[in-house]
Amino acid sequence: MALIVRCVNVDTNPQDCRDIETIGFDAEEGRIATRTPAQVYDLIEKEGYNVVVEHNGERTDVNAVKRGTTKYVRSEPNDTKNDNLLKQDSC
């Protein structure tokens, strides 16, 4: 099942995707359901979801990444302050 990222809440001056606080997806009745990056990591790694982000009309896969004990997600091939996830509207 594919989930499309609709919005992202980030720290005030994000440097990379580790600064994402919550990620929003479509929910029932036109609402947005938010998840932490660690929860989205688990959706991808443990539950087999395909998560994508749209930017400039194109979809990019979102990948689960772990640095030390920190679970987070990023779009390929970015993982910089210009990552497509960081270019999403706020939730």
PyMOL Python script that loads the backbone (N, CA, C, O; Angstrom):
from pymol import cmd

cmd.read_pdbstr("""\
ATOM      1  N   MET A   1       0.842  -1.180   0.000  1.00  0.00           N
ATOM      2  CA  MET A   1       0.000   0.000   0.000  1.00  0.00           C
ATOM      3  C   MET A   1       0.885   1.241   0.000  1.00  0.00           C
ATOM      4  O   MET A   1       1.871   1.295   0.735  1.00  0.00           O
ATOM      5  N   ALA A   2       0.547   2.231  -0.809  1.00  0.00           N
ATOM      6  CA  ALA A   2       1.328   3.468  -0.891  1.00  0.00           C
ATOM      7  C   ALA A   2       0.674   4.565  -0.070  1.00  0.00           C
ATOM      8  O   ALA A   2      -0.539   4.767  -0.130  1.00  0.00           O
ATOM      9  N   LEU A   3       1.483   5.258   0.687  1.00  0.00           N
ATOM     10  CA  LEU A   3       1.051   6.431   1.436  1.00  0.00           C
ATOM     11  C   LEU A   3       1.743   7.645   0.837  1.00  0.00           C
ATOM     12  O   LEU A   3       2.946   7.619   0.577  1.00  0.00           O
ATOM     13  N   ILE A   4       0.976   8.711   0.618  1.00  0.00           N
ATOM     14  CA  ILE A   4       1.541   9.937   0.058  1.00  0.00           C
ATOM     15  C   ILE A   4       1.654  10.971   1.168  1.00  0.00           C
ATOM     16  O   ILE A   4       0.679  11.274   1.855  1.00  0.00           O
ATOM     17  N   VAL A   5       2.852  11.506   1.332  1.00  0.00           N
ATOM     18  CA  VAL A   5       3.084  12.558   2.319  1.00  0.00           C
ATOM     19  C   VAL A   5       2.340  13.802   1.864  1.00  0.00           C
ATOM     20  O   VAL A   5       2.479  14.231   0.718  1.00  0.00           O
ATOM     21  N   ARG A   6       1.543  14.386   2.766  1.00  0.00           N
ATOM     22  CA  ARG A   6       0.774  15.589   2.442  1.00  0.00           C
ATOM     23  C   ARG A   6       1.344  16.842   3.095  1.00  0.00           C
ATOM     24  O   ARG A   6       1.163  17.949   2.589  1.00  0.00           O
ATOM     25  N   CYS A   7       2.034  16.663   4.220  1.00  0.00           N
ATOM     26  CA  CYS A   7       2.589  17.815   4.924  1.00  0.00           C
ATOM     27  C   CYS A   7       3.633  17.332   5.923  1.00  0.00           C
ATOM     28  O   CYS A   7       3.695  16.149   6.260  1.00  0.00           O
ATOM     29  N   VAL A   8       4.449  18.267   6.387  1.00  0.00           N
ATOM     30  CA  VAL A   8       5.525  17.938   7.314  1.00  0.00           C
ATOM     31  C   VAL A   8       5.690  19.099   8.294  1.00  0.00           C
ATOM     32  O   VAL A   8       5.680  20.262   7.892  1.00  0.00           O
ATOM     33  N   ASN A   9       5.840  18.783   9.559  1.00  0.00           N
ATOM     34  CA  ASN A   9       6.184  19.803  10.559  1.00  0.00           C
ATOM     35  C   ASN A   9       7.647  19.619  10.927  1.00  0.00           C
ATOM     36  O   ASN A   9       8.093  18.518  11.251  1.00  0.00           O
ATOM     37  N   VAL A  10       8.389  20.733  10.868  1.00  0.00           N
ATOM     38  CA  VAL A  10       9.828  20.672  11.130  1.00  0.00           C
ATOM     39  C   VAL A  10      10.232  21.663  12.212  1.00  0.00           C
ATOM     40  O   VAL A  10       9.479  22.565  12.581  1.00  0.00           O
ATOM     41  N   ASP A  11      11.442  21.462  12.701  1.00  0.00           N
ATOM     42  CA  ASP A  11      12.070  22.406  13.609  1.00  0.00           C
ATOM     43  C   ASP A  11      12.163  23.758  12.890  1.00  0.00           C
ATOM     44  O   ASP A  11      11.993  23.810  11.672  1.00  0.00           O
ATOM     45  N   THR A  12      12.420  24.822  13.594  1.00  0.00           N
ATOM     46  CA  THR A  12      12.390  26.155  12.993  1.00  0.00           C
ATOM     47  C   THR A  12      13.411  26.374  11.876  1.00  0.00           C
ATOM     48  O   THR A  12      13.128  27.111  10.932  1.00  0.00           O
ATOM     49  N   ASN A  13      14.564  25.769  11.958  1.00  0.00           N
ATOM     50  CA  ASN A  13      15.586  25.935  10.924  1.00  0.00           C
ATOM     51  C   ASN A  13      16.162  24.568  10.572  1.00  0.00           C
ATOM     52  O   ASN A  13      17.266  24.234  11.004  1.00  0.00           O
ATOM     53  N   PRO A  14      15.424  23.767   9.789  1.00  0.00           N
ATOM     54  CA  PRO A  14      15.870  22.392   9.539  1.00  0.00           C
ATOM     55  C   PRO A  14      17.162  22.325   8.729  1.00  0.00           C
ATOM     56  O   PRO A  14      17.349  23.048   7.750  1.00  0.00           O
ATOM     57  N   GLN A  15      18.046  21.432   9.173  1.00  0.00           N
ATOM     58  CA  GLN A  15      19.299  21.186   8.460  1.00  0.00           C
ATOM     59  C   GLN A  15      19.205  19.940   7.593  1.00  0.00           C
ATOM     60  O   GLN A  15      19.824  19.859   6.533  1.00  0.00           O
ATOM     61  N   ASP A  16      18.424  18.972   8.056  1.00  0.00           N
ATOM     62  CA  ASP A  16      18.174  17.765   7.277  1.00  0.00           C
ATOM     63  C   ASP A  16      16.920  17.097   7.824  1.00  0.00           C
ATOM     64  O   ASP A  16      16.244  17.660   8.685  1.00  0.00           O
ATOM     65  N   CYS A  17      16.609  15.925   7.342  1.00  0.00           N
ATOM     66  CA  CYS A  17      15.357  15.249   7.695  1.00  0.00           C
ATOM     67  C   CYS A  17      15.284  14.804   9.145  1.00  0.00           C
ATOM     68  O   CYS A  17      14.201  14.469   9.627  1.00  0.00           O
ATOM     69  N   ARG A  18      16.390  14.792   9.844  1.00  0.00           N
ATOM     70  CA  ARG A  18      16.342  14.453  11.268  1.00  0.00           C
ATOM     71  C   ARG A  18      15.636  15.536  12.078  1.00  0.00           C
ATOM     72  O   ARG A  18      15.291  15.313  13.239  1.00  0.00           O
ATOM     73  N   ASP A  19      15.417  16.709  11.480  1.00  0.00           N
ATOM     74  CA  ASP A  19      14.722  17.808  12.153  1.00  0.00           C
ATOM     75  C   ASP A  19      13.204  17.767  11.949  1.00  0.00           C
ATOM     76  O   ASP A  19      12.499  18.653  12.430  1.00  0.00           O
ATOM     77  N   ILE A  20      12.699  16.764  11.253  1.00  0.00           N
ATOM     78  CA  ILE A  20      11.249  16.625  11.061  1.00  0.00           C
ATOM     79  C   ILE A  20      10.625  16.152  12.371  1.00  0.00           C
ATOM     80  O   ILE A  20      11.109  15.211  12.999  1.00  0.00           O
ATOM     81  N   GLU A  21       9.551  16.816  12.769  1.00  0.00           N
ATOM     82  CA  GLU A  21       8.842  16.453  13.995  1.00  0.00           C
ATOM     83  C   GLU A  21       7.665  15.524  13.709  1.00  0.00           C
ATOM     84  O   GLU A  21       7.496  14.516  14.394  1.00  0.00           O
ATOM     85  N   THR A  22       6.849  15.852  12.705  1.00  0.00           N
ATOM     86  CA  THR A  22       5.726  14.995  12.312  1.00  0.00           C
ATOM     87  C   THR A  22       5.542  15.023  10.805  1.00  0.00           C
ATOM     88  O   THR A  22       5.935  15.973  10.127  1.00  0.00           O
ATOM     89  N   ILE A  23       4.932  13.952  10.297  1.00  0.00           N
ATOM     90  CA  ILE A  23       4.650  13.806   8.872  1.00  0.00           C
ATOM     91  C   ILE A  23       3.165  13.512   8.734  1.00  0.00           C
ATOM     92  O   ILE A  23       2.632  12.654   9.438  1.00  0.00           O
ATOM     93  N   GLY A  24       2.488  14.226   7.822  1.00  0.00           N
ATOM     94  CA  GLY A  24       1.050  14.080   7.678  1.00  0.00           C
ATOM     95  C   GLY A  24       0.649  13.305   6.435  1.00  0.00           C
ATOM     96  O   GLY A  24       1.264  13.416   5.374  1.00  0.00           O
ATOM     97  N   PHE A  25      -0.412  12.510   6.603  1.00  0.00           N
ATOM     98  CA  PHE A  25      -0.990  11.710   5.518  1.00  0.00           C
ATOM     99  C   PHE A  25      -2.495  11.929   5.501  1.00  0.00           C
ATOM    100  O   PHE A  25      -3.073  12.353   6.503  1.00  0.00           O
ATOM    101  N   ASP A  26      -3.137  11.644   4.367  1.00  0.00           N
ATOM    102  CA  ASP A  26      -4.588  11.740   4.285  1.00  0.00           C
ATOM    103  C   ASP A  26      -5.237  10.790   5.276  1.00  0.00           C
ATOM    104  O   ASP A  26      -4.773   9.669   5.483  1.00  0.00           O
ATOM    105  N   ALA A  27      -6.322  11.259   5.887  1.00  0.00           N
ATOM    106  CA  ALA A  27      -7.112  10.436   6.802  1.00  0.00           C
ATOM    107  C   ALA A  27      -8.577  10.543   6.377  1.00  0.00           C
ATOM    108  O   ALA A  27      -8.895  11.175   5.369  1.00  0.00           O
ATOM    109  N   GLU A  28      -9.439   9.937   7.135  1.00  0.00           N
ATOM    110  CA  GLU A  28     -10.865   9.959   6.814  1.00  0.00           C
ATOM    111  C   GLU A  28     -11.420  11.376   6.879  1.00  0.00           C
ATOM    112  O   GLU A  28     -10.932  12.228   7.623  1.00  0.00           O
ATOM    113  N   GLU A  29     -12.451  11.598   6.082  1.00  0.00           N
ATOM    114  CA  GLU A  29     -13.202  12.846   6.079  1.00  0.00           C
ATOM    115  C   GLU A  29     -12.338  14.065   5.791  1.00  0.00           C
ATOM    116  O   GLU A  29     -12.595  15.143   6.326  1.00  0.00           O
ATOM    117  N   GLY A  30     -11.321  13.911   4.957  1.00  0.00           N
ATOM    118  CA  GLY A  30     -10.494  15.023   4.540  1.00  0.00           C
ATOM    119  C   GLY A  30      -9.519  15.541   5.586  1.00  0.00           C
ATOM    120  O   GLY A  30      -8.915  16.597   5.400  1.00  0.00           O
ATOM    121  N   ARG A  31      -9.363  14.826   6.662  1.00  0.00           N
ATOM    122  CA  ARG A  31      -8.430  15.245   7.708  1.00  0.00           C
ATOM    123  C   ARG A  31      -7.024  14.737   7.411  1.00  0.00           C
ATOM    124  O   ARG A  31      -6.806  13.943   6.496  1.00  0.00           O
ATOM    125  N   ILE A  32      -6.087  15.217   8.206  1.00  0.00           N
ATOM    126  CA  ILE A  32      -4.692  14.780   8.110  1.00  0.00           C
ATOM    127  C   ILE A  32      -4.336  14.021   9.379  1.00  0.00           C
ATOM    128  O   ILE A  32      -4.611  14.484  10.486  1.00  0.00           O
ATOM    129  N   ALA A  33      -3.730  12.868   9.215  1.00  0.00           N
ATOM    130  CA  ALA A  33      -3.219  12.087  10.347  1.00  0.00           C
ATOM    131  C   ALA A  33      -1.701  12.255  10.356  1.00  0.00           C
ATOM    132  O   ALA A  33      -1.048  12.064   9.331  1.00  0.00           O
ATOM    133  N   THR A  34      -1.145  12.608  11.501  1.00  0.00           N
ATOM    134  CA  THR A  34       0.299  12.795  11.578  1.00  0.00           C
ATOM    135  C   THR A  34       0.949  11.643  12.332  1.00  0.00           C
ATOM    136  O   THR A  34       0.354  11.027  13.217  1.00  0.00           O
ATOM    137  N   ARG A  35       2.182  11.378  11.950  1.00  0.00           N
ATOM    138  CA  ARG A  35       3.008  10.345  12.573  1.00  0.00           C
ATOM    139  C   ARG A  35       4.397  10.912  12.799  1.00  0.00           C
ATOM    140  O   ARG A  35       4.828  11.816  12.084  1.00  0.00           O
ATOM    141  N   THR A  36       5.091  10.388  13.783  1.00  0.00           N
ATOM    142  CA  THR A  36       6.476  10.800  13.996  1.00  0.00           C
ATOM    143  C   THR A  36       7.346  10.129  12.938  1.00  0.00           C
ATOM    144  O   THR A  36       6.928   9.136  12.344  1.00  0.00           O
ATOM    145  N   PRO A  37       8.540  10.648  12.694  1.00  0.00           N
ATOM    146  CA  PRO A  37       9.443   9.978  11.766  1.00  0.00           C
ATOM    147  C   PRO A  37       9.723   8.529  12.162  1.00  0.00           C
ATOM    148  O   PRO A  37       9.821   7.667  11.288  1.00  0.00           O
ATOM    149  N   ALA A  38       9.852   8.243  13.452  1.00  0.00           N
ATOM    150  CA  ALA A  38      10.088   6.865  13.901  1.00  0.00           C
ATOM    151  C   ALA A  38       8.902   5.970  13.569  1.00  0.00           C
ATOM    152  O   ALA A  38       9.089   4.806  13.214  1.00  0.00           O
ATOM    153  N   GLN A  39       7.679   6.499  13.680  1.00  0.00           N
ATOM    154  CA  GLN A  39       6.496   5.710  13.317  1.00  0.00           C
ATOM    155  C   GLN A  39       6.460   5.442  11.814  1.00  0.00           C
ATOM    156  O   GLN A  39       6.098   4.345  11.389  1.00  0.00           O
ATOM    157  N   VAL A  40       6.830   6.431  11.012  1.00  0.00           N
ATOM    158  CA  VAL A  40       6.867   6.240   9.558  1.00  0.00           C
ATOM    159  C   VAL A  40       7.977   5.252   9.199  1.00  0.00           C
ATOM    160  O   VAL A  40       7.802   4.428   8.301  1.00  0.00           O
ATOM    161  N   TYR A  41       9.104   5.325   9.884  1.00  0.00           N
ATOM    162  CA  TYR A  41      10.183   4.353   9.710  1.00  0.00           C
ATOM    163  C   TYR A  41       9.629   2.940   9.895  1.00  0.00           C
ATOM    164  O   TYR A  41       9.877   2.058   9.073  1.00  0.00           O
ATOM    165  N   ASP A  42       8.879   2.731  10.979  1.00  0.00           N
ATOM    166  CA  ASP A  42       8.306   1.409  11.255  1.00  0.00           C
ATOM    167  C   ASP A  42       7.275   0.997  10.210  1.00  0.00           C
ATOM    168  O   ASP A  42       7.190  -0.182   9.867  1.00  0.00           O
ATOM    169  N   LEU A  43       6.493   1.944   9.697  1.00  0.00           N
ATOM    170  CA  LEU A  43       5.533   1.616   8.634  1.00  0.00           C
ATOM    171  C   LEU A  43       6.259   1.051   7.414  1.00  0.00           C
ATOM    172  O   LEU A  43       5.785   0.113   6.773  1.00  0.00           O
ATOM    173  N   ILE A  44       7.404   1.631   7.108  1.00  0.00           N
ATOM    174  CA  ILE A  44       8.174   1.193   5.941  1.00  0.00           C
ATOM    175  C   ILE A  44       8.897  -0.123   6.244  1.00  0.00           C
ATOM    176  O   ILE A  44       8.770  -1.090   5.493  1.00  0.00           O
ATOM    177  N   GLU A  45       9.648  -0.158   7.336  1.00  0.00           N
ATOM    178  CA  GLU A  45      10.503  -1.313   7.641  1.00  0.00           C
ATOM    179  C   GLU A  45       9.742  -2.532   8.161  1.00  0.00           C
ATOM    180  O   GLU A  45      10.027  -3.657   7.751  1.00  0.00           O
ATOM    181  N   LYS A  46       8.789  -2.322   9.048  1.00  0.00           N
ATOM    182  CA  LYS A  46       8.112  -3.450   9.683  1.00  0.00           C
ATOM    183  C   LYS A  46       6.818  -3.848   9.007  1.00  0.00           C
ATOM    184  O   LYS A  46       6.449  -5.023   9.008  1.00  0.00           O
ATOM    185  N   GLU A  47       6.110  -2.859   8.418  1.00  0.00           N
ATOM    186  CA  GLU A  47       4.804  -3.154   7.843  1.00  0.00           C
ATOM    187  C   GLU A  47       4.797  -3.159   6.325  1.00  0.00           C
ATOM    188  O   GLU A  47       3.772  -3.466   5.716  1.00  0.00           O
ATOM    189  N   GLY A  48       5.923  -2.823   5.702  1.00  0.00           N
ATOM    190  CA  GLY A  48       6.050  -2.925   4.259  1.00  0.00           C
ATOM    191  C   GLY A  48       5.342  -1.859   3.442  1.00  0.00           C
ATOM    192  O   GLY A  48       5.083  -2.067   2.256  1.00  0.00           O
ATOM    193  N   TYR A  49       5.024  -0.727   4.046  1.00  0.00           N
ATOM    194  CA  TYR A  49       4.368   0.345   3.302  1.00  0.00           C
ATOM    195  C   TYR A  49       5.349   1.004   2.344  1.00  0.00           C
ATOM    196  O   TYR A  49       6.548   1.080   2.614  1.00  0.00           O
ATOM    197  N   ASN A  50       4.823   1.477   1.224  1.00  0.00           N
ATOM    198  CA  ASN A  50       5.573   2.300   0.296  1.00  0.00           C
ATOM    199  C   ASN A  50       5.127   3.732   0.568  1.00  0.00           C
ATOM    200  O   ASN A  50       3.950   4.052   0.402  1.00  0.00           O
ATOM    201  N   VAL A  51       6.037   4.587   0.978  1.00  0.00           N
ATOM    202  CA  VAL A  51       5.730   5.979   1.279  1.00  0.00           C
ATOM    203  C   VAL A  51       6.405   6.832   0.216  1.00  0.00           C
ATOM    204  O   VAL A  51       7.576   6.625  -0.104  1.00  0.00           O
ATOM    205  N   VAL A  52       5.660   7.797  -0.333  1.00  0.00           N
ATOM    206  CA  VAL A  52       6.200   8.683  -1.361  1.00  0.00           C
ATOM    207  C   VAL A  52       5.915  10.131  -0.999  1.00  0.00           C
ATOM    208  O   VAL A  52       4.989  10.430  -0.245  1.00  0.00           O
ATOM    209  N   VAL A  53       6.725  11.019  -1.546  1.00  0.00           N
ATOM    210  CA  VAL A  53       6.535  12.458  -1.383  1.00  0.00           C
ATOM    211  C   VAL A  53       6.447  13.064  -2.780  1.00  0.00           C
ATOM    212  O   VAL A  53       7.188  12.670  -3.682  1.00  0.00           O
ATOM    213  N   GLU A  54       5.540  14.023  -2.955  1.00  0.00           N
ATOM    214  CA  GLU A  54       5.392  14.701  -4.237  1.00  0.00           C
ATOM    215  C   GLU A  54       6.007  16.090  -4.144  1.00  0.00           C
ATOM    216  O   GLU A  54       5.812  16.811  -3.165  1.00  0.00           O
ATOM    217  N   HIS A  55       6.753  16.450  -5.184  1.00  0.00           N
ATOM    218  CA  HIS A  55       7.327  17.791  -5.274  1.00  0.00           C
ATOM    219  C   HIS A  55       7.531  18.111  -6.741  1.00  0.00           C
ATOM    220  O   HIS A  55       8.095  17.312  -7.489  1.00  0.00           O
ATOM    221  N   ASN A  56       7.069  19.281  -7.147  1.00  0.00           N
ATOM    222  CA  ASN A  56       7.160  19.706  -8.551  1.00  0.00           C
ATOM    223  C   ASN A  56       6.563  18.676  -9.504  1.00  0.00           C
ATOM    224  O   ASN A  56       7.090  18.452 -10.594  1.00  0.00           O
ATOM    225  N   GLY A  57       5.461  18.050  -9.089  1.00  0.00           N
ATOM    226  CA  GLY A  57       4.748  17.118  -9.951  1.00  0.00           C
ATOM    227  C   GLY A  57       5.345  15.730 -10.061  1.00  0.00           C
ATOM    228  O   GLY A  57       4.839  14.900 -10.817  1.00  0.00           O
ATOM    229  N   GLU A  58       6.409  15.462  -9.324  1.00  0.00           N
ATOM    230  CA  GLU A  58       7.035  14.142  -9.377  1.00  0.00           C
ATOM    231  C   GLU A  58       7.013  13.483  -8.009  1.00  0.00           C
ATOM    232  O   GLU A  58       7.101  14.151  -6.979  1.00  0.00           O
ATOM    233  N   ARG A  59       6.892  12.157  -8.014  1.00  0.00           N
ATOM    234  CA  ARG A  59       6.906  11.393  -6.771  1.00  0.00           C
ATOM    235  C   ARG A  59       8.293  10.801  -6.543  1.00  0.00           C
ATOM    236  O   ARG A  59       8.945  10.311  -7.465  1.00  0.00           O
ATOM    237  N   THR A  60       8.718  10.863  -5.292  1.00  0.00           N
ATOM    238  CA  THR A  60      10.000  10.300  -4.882  1.00  0.00           C
ATOM    239  C   THR A  60       9.744   9.360  -3.707  1.00  0.00           C
ATOM    240  O   THR A  60       8.960   9.677  -2.812  1.00  0.00           O
ATOM    241  N   ASP A  61      10.395   8.224  -3.714  1.00  0.00           N
ATOM    242  CA  ASP A  61      10.258   7.294  -2.605  1.00  0.00           C
ATOM    243  C   ASP A  61      10.851   7.877  -1.333  1.00  0.00           C
ATOM    244  O   ASP A  61      11.850   8.596  -1.361  1.00  0.00           O
ATOM    245  N   VAL A  62      10.210   7.547  -0.217  1.00  0.00           N
ATOM    246  CA  VAL A  62      10.720   7.905   1.098  1.00  0.00           C
ATOM    247  C   VAL A  62      11.338   6.646   1.691  1.00  0.00           C
ATOM    248  O   VAL A  62      10.718   5.582   1.688  1.00  0.00           O
ATOM    249  N   ASN A  63      12.550   6.768   2.195  1.00  0.00           N
ATOM    250  CA  ASN A  63      13.278   5.621   2.733  1.00  0.00           C
ATOM    251  C   ASN A  63      13.455   5.728   4.244  1.00  0.00           C
ATOM    252  O   ASN A  63      13.606   6.818   4.795  1.00  0.00           O
ATOM    253  N   ALA A  64      13.433   4.584   4.891  1.00  0.00           N
ATOM    254  CA  ALA A  64      13.692   4.492   6.327  1.00  0.00           C
ATOM    255  C   ALA A  64      15.202   4.458   6.535  1.00  0.00           C
ATOM    256  O   ALA A  64      15.916   3.707   5.869  1.00  0.00           O
ATOM    257  N   VAL A  65      15.680   5.283   7.468  1.00  0.00           N
ATOM    258  CA  VAL A  65      17.110   5.394   7.735  1.00  0.00           C
ATOM    259  C   VAL A  65      17.314   5.369   9.251  1.00  0.00           C
ATOM    260  O   VAL A  65      16.480   5.849  10.019  1.00  0.00           O
ATOM    261  N   LYS A  66      18.433   4.804   9.650  1.00  0.00           N
ATOM    262  CA  LYS A  66      18.762   4.777  11.073  1.00  0.00           C
ATOM    263  C   LYS A  66      20.200   5.245  11.239  1.00  0.00           C
ATOM    264  O   LYS A  66      21.116   4.707  10.617  1.00  0.00           O
ATOM    265  N   ARG A  67      20.387   6.255  12.086  1.00  0.00           N
ATOM    266  CA  ARG A  67      21.730   6.732  12.453  1.00  0.00           C
ATOM    267  C   ARG A  67      21.859   6.538  13.945  1.00  0.00           C
ATOM    268  O   ARG A  67      21.180   7.207  14.724  1.00  0.00           O
ATOM    269  N   GLY A  68      22.720   5.632  14.349  1.00  0.00           N
ATOM    270  CA  GLY A  68      22.808   5.289  15.759  1.00  0.00           C
ATOM    271  C   GLY A  68      21.489   4.694  16.195  1.00  0.00           C
ATOM    272  O   GLY A  68      21.051   3.678  15.655  1.00  0.00           O
ATOM    273  N   THR A  69      20.858   5.316  17.162  1.00  0.00           N
ATOM    274  CA  THR A  69      19.551   4.835  17.617  1.00  0.00           C
ATOM    275  C   THR A  69      18.403   5.675  17.077  1.00  0.00           C
ATOM    276  O   THR A  69      17.243   5.419  17.400  1.00  0.00           O
ATOM    277  N   THR A  70      18.718   6.687  16.249  1.00  0.00           N
ATOM    278  CA  THR A  70      17.693   7.575  15.714  1.00  0.00           C
ATOM    279  C   THR A  70      17.087   6.999  14.440  1.00  0.00           C
ATOM    280  O   THR A  70      17.780   6.793  13.443  1.00  0.00           O
ATOM    281  N   LYS A  71      15.774   6.741  14.490  1.00  0.00           N
ATOM    282  CA  LYS A  71      15.023   6.295  13.313  1.00  0.00           C
ATOM    283  C   LYS A  71      14.383   7.523  12.675  1.00  0.00           C
ATOM    284  O   LYS A  71      13.709   8.304  13.348  1.00  0.00           O
ATOM    285  N   TYR A  72      14.602   7.687  11.371  1.00  0.00           N
ATOM    286  CA  TYR A  72      13.963   8.787  10.661  1.00  0.00           C
ATOM    287  C   TYR A  72      13.747   8.382   9.214  1.00  0.00           C
ATOM    288  O   TYR A  72      14.096   7.270   8.819  1.00  0.00           O
ATOM    289  N   VAL A  73      13.176   9.275   8.426  1.00  0.00           N
ATOM    290  CA  VAL A  73      12.943   9.001   7.012  1.00  0.00           C
ATOM    291  C   VAL A  73      13.475  10.163   6.182  1.00  0.00           C
ATOM    292  O   VAL A  73      13.593  11.290   6.663  1.00  0.00           O
ATOM    293  N   ARG A  74      13.790   9.866   4.934  1.00  0.00           N
ATOM    294  CA  ARG A  74      14.267  10.878   3.991  1.00  0.00           C
ATOM    295  C   ARG A  74      13.856  10.442   2.599  1.00  0.00           C
ATOM    296  O   ARG A  74      13.533   9.277   2.368  1.00  0.00           O
ATOM    297  N   SER A  75      13.871  11.387   1.678  1.00  0.00           N
ATOM    298  CA  SER A  75      13.610  10.995   0.294  1.00  0.00           C
ATOM    299  C   SER A  75      14.951  10.788  -0.397  1.00  0.00           C
ATOM    300  O   SER A  75      15.952  11.406  -0.033  1.00  0.00           O
ATOM    301  N   GLU A  76      14.960   9.938  -1.368  1.00  0.00           N
ATOM    302  CA  GLU A  76      16.187   9.673  -2.108  1.00  0.00           C
ATOM    303  C   GLU A  76      16.305  10.659  -3.250  1.00  0.00           C
ATOM    304  O   GLU A  76      15.285  11.007  -3.846  1.00  0.00           O
ATOM    305  N   PRO A  77      17.439  11.105  -3.570  1.00  0.00           N
ATOM    306  CA  PRO A  77      18.737  10.835  -2.975  1.00  0.00           C
ATOM    307  C   PRO A  77      19.179  11.951  -2.044  1.00  0.00           C
ATOM    308  O   PRO A  77      20.373  12.102  -1.785  1.00  0.00           O
ATOM    309  N   ASN A  78      18.245  12.729  -1.541  1.00  0.00           N
ATOM    310  CA  ASN A  78      18.589  13.985  -0.870  1.00  0.00           C
ATOM    311  C   ASN A  78      19.291  13.877   0.478  1.00  0.00           C
ATOM    312  O   ASN A  78      20.520  13.861   0.540  1.00  0.00           O
ATOM    313  N   ASP A  79      18.512  13.801   1.560  1.00  0.00           N
ATOM    314  CA  ASP A  79      19.034  13.822   2.932  1.00  0.00           C
ATOM    315  C   ASP A  79      19.881  15.064   3.192  1.00  0.00           C
ATOM    316  O   ASP A  79      20.937  14.990   3.821  1.00  0.00           O
ATOM    317  N   THR A  80      19.403  16.207   2.700  1.00  0.00           N
ATOM    318  CA  THR A  80      20.038  17.505   2.923  1.00  0.00           C
ATOM    319  C   THR A  80      18.942  18.487   3.310  1.00  0.00           C
ATOM    320  O   THR A  80      17.778  18.106   3.437  1.00  0.00           O
ATOM    321  N   LYS A  81      19.306  19.738   3.494  1.00  0.00           N
ATOM    322  CA  LYS A  81      18.296  20.754   3.785  1.00  0.00           C
ATOM    323  C   LYS A  81      17.399  21.015   2.576  1.00  0.00           C
ATOM    324  O   LYS A  81      16.399  21.721   2.703  1.00  0.00           O
ATOM    325  N   ASN A  82      17.733  20.462   1.402  1.00  0.00           N
ATOM    326  CA  ASN A  82      16.914  20.591   0.204  1.00  0.00           C
ATOM    327  C   ASN A  82      16.085  19.336  -0.076  1.00  0.00           C
ATOM    328  O   ASN A  82      15.524  19.204  -1.164  1.00  0.00           O
ATOM    329  N   ASP A  83      16.000  18.430   0.869  1.00  0.00           N
ATOM    330  CA  ASP A  83      15.228  17.204   0.702  1.00  0.00           C
ATOM    331  C   ASP A  83      13.778  17.541   0.381  1.00  0.00           C
ATOM    332  O   ASP A  83      13.217  18.484   0.939  1.00  0.00           O
ATOM    333  N   ASN A  84      13.175  16.772  -0.514  1.00  0.00           N
ATOM    334  CA  ASN A  84      11.783  17.005  -0.914  1.00  0.00           C
ATOM    335  C   ASN A  84      10.818  16.956   0.271  1.00  0.00           C
ATOM    336  O   ASN A  84       9.796  17.642   0.254  1.00  0.00           O
ATOM    337  N   LEU A  85      11.115  16.173   1.279  1.00  0.00           N
ATOM    338  CA  LEU A  85      10.264  16.139   2.465  1.00  0.00           C
ATOM    339  C   LEU A  85      10.233  17.502   3.152  1.00  0.00           C
ATOM    340  O   LEU A  85       9.187  17.926   3.643  1.00  0.00           O
ATOM    341  N   LEU A  86      11.350  18.174   3.188  1.00  0.00           N
ATOM    342  CA  LEU A  86      11.422  19.473   3.846  1.00  0.00           C
ATOM    343  C   LEU A  86      10.760  20.581   3.043  1.00  0.00           C
ATOM    344  O   LEU A  86      10.563  21.682   3.557  1.00  0.00           O
ATOM    345  N   LYS A  87      10.419  20.310   1.805  1.00  0.00           N
ATOM    346  CA  LYS A  87       9.763  21.303   0.949  1.00  0.00           C
ATOM    347  C   LYS A  87       8.233  21.213   0.998  1.00  0.00           C
ATOM    348  O   LYS A  87       7.543  21.943   0.286  1.00  0.00           O
ATOM    349  N   GLN A  88       7.713  20.326   1.829  1.00  0.00           N
ATOM    350  CA  GLN A  88       6.263  20.167   1.944  1.00  0.00           C
ATOM    351  C   GLN A  88       5.685  21.276   2.825  1.00  0.00           C
ATOM    352  O   GLN A  88       6.376  21.857   3.662  1.00  0.00           O
ATOM    353  N   ASP A  89       4.384  21.552   2.608  1.00  0.00           N
ATOM    354  CA  ASP A  89       3.690  22.517   3.458  1.00  0.00           C
ATOM    355  C   ASP A  89       3.646  21.999   4.885  1.00  0.00           C
ATOM    356  O   ASP A  89       3.766  20.797   5.120  1.00  0.00           O
ATOM    357  N   SER A  90       3.471  22.912   5.841  1.00  0.00           N
ATOM    358  CA  SER A  90       3.298  22.517   7.236  1.00  0.00           C
ATOM    359  C   SER A  90       1.915  21.943   7.438  1.00  0.00           C
ATOM    360  O   SER A  90       0.957  22.322   6.763  1.00  0.00           O
ATOM    361  N   CYS A  91       1.831  21.017   8.384  1.00  0.00           N
ATOM    362  CA  CYS A  91       0.538  20.394   8.704  1.00  0.00           C
ATOM    363  C   CYS A  91      -0.308  21.322   9.554  1.00  0.00           C
ATOM    364  O   CYS A  91      -1.429  20.972   9.923  1.00  0.00           O
TER     365      CYS A  91
END
""", "prot")
cmd.dss("prot")
cmd.show_as("cartoon", "prot")
cmd.util.cbc("prot")
cmd.orient("prot")
